[in-house]
Amino acid sequence: MKKLYFTFIALLVAIAFSSCSKTYTCTCTFADASKNFDVKIEKARRNDAKVICDDYSEFVGNCAIK
C-alpha cells in the first residue's frame, strides 16, 4: 500500500509540473501598425512569461501577453 501511495504522489507531481509550462505570445503594438510584432515565449509559466514581456515593454513600448 505504501508503494502505491508514493507512486500516486509521484504521478501527481509529474502532472502538476508538466502542465504549468506552456507557450505564450507577447504582442508588442505601436501607433504605426506595420511595426507591431509578436514574441513567442516557450516552456514558461504565465507569471514568468509576463515578466519577460514586461521587460520587452520597457525597451520597445506597449507589450502584453496574449
LOPA-58611 format. One line per 3 residues: their letters; for each residue x, y, z of C-alpha. Coordinates in pm, 1 decimal, padded with zeros to 6 digits, always signed. Example, Ala and Ser with C-alpha at 12.3 -4.5 7.8 and 13.67 -1.06 7.14 Angstrom:
2
AS = +01230.0/-00450.0/+00780.0 ~ +01367.0/-00106.0/+00714.0
REM end
This chain:
66
MKK = +00000.0/+00000.0/+00000.0 ~ +00285.2/+00236.2/+00082.7 ~ +00445.9/+00176.0/-00258.0
LYF = +00116.2/+00252.4/-00434.4 ~ +00078.7/+00574.1/-00234.1 ~ +00425.7/+00700.4/-00329.7
TFI = +00370.1/+00606.2/-00695.1 ~ +00043.4/+00801.4/-00696.7 ~ +00209.5/+01107.6/-00537.3
ALL = +00496.6/+01093.4/-00788.3 ~ +00246.0/+01078.6/-01075.9 ~ +00055.7/+01380.8/-00942.4
VAI = +00376.1/+01580.9/-00905.0 ~ +00483.0/+01494.4/-01260.8 ~ +00145.2/+01601.7/-01399.6
AFS = +00148.8/+01924.7/-01197.1 ~ +00490.4/+02029.3/-01324.5 ~ +00429.1/+01933.8/-01686.2
SCS = +00100.0/+02121.8/-01715.4 ~ +00237.6/+02451.6/-01583.0 ~ +00481.7/+02518.3/-01865.0
KTY = +00320.8/+02644.5/-02183.2 ~ +00393.7/+02865.2/-02480.9 ~ +00280.8/+03226.4/-02450.3
TCT = +00281.0/+03509.0/-02702.9 ~ +00396.8/+03856.9/-02611.1 ~ +00240.0/+04104.1/-02854.4
CTF = +00401.4/+04444.7/-02890.1 ~ +00198.1/+04718.1/-03057.6 ~ +00286.5/+05061.9/-03190.3
ADA = +00094.2/+05357.3/-03332.3 ~ +00231.5/+05253.3/-03672.4 ~ +00076.6/+04906.5/-03714.0
SKN = +00348.7/+04798.1/-03958.2 ~ +00594.8/+04787.8/-03664.9 ~ +00386.4/+04550.8/-03448.1
FDV = +00546.4/+04216.3/-03364.4 ~ +00496.3/+03901.7/-03155.9 ~ +00748.4/+03718.4/-02942.3
KIE = +00686.9/+03352.2/-02853.8 ~ +00788.4/+03256.7/-02501.7 ~ +00815.5/+02878.0/-02477.9
KAR = +00816.9/+02646.2/-02178.2 ~ +00732.2/+02915.1/-01925.3 ~ +00476.1/+02968.7/-01655.4
RND = +00232.7/+03256.5/-01700.6 ~ +00398.9/+03478.4/-01438.1 ~ +00745.0/+03417.9/-01586.6
AKV = +00616.4/+03496.6/-01935.6 ~ +00456.4/+03816.1/-01804.8 ~ +00789.1/+03928.7/-01652.6
ICD = +00969.9/+03864.5/-01982.8 ~ +00700.7/+04051.1/-02175.6 ~ +00718.7/+04342.7/-01930.8
DYS = +01094.2/+04356.4/-01993.4 ~ +01027.1/+04385.7/-02367.2 ~ +00776.6/+04659.5/-02287.9
EFV = +01043.4/+04866.9/-02111.2 ~ +01258.3/+04872.8/-02425.4 ~ +01015.0/+04879.3/-02717.0
GNC = +00682.0/+05009.8/-02595.9 ~ +00339.2/+04862.5/-02536.0 ~ +00365.2/+04482.6/-02493.2
AIK = +00121.6/+04236.2/-02334.9 ~ +00072.2/+03859.3/-02301.5 ~ -00195.6/+03704.7/-02517.8
REM end
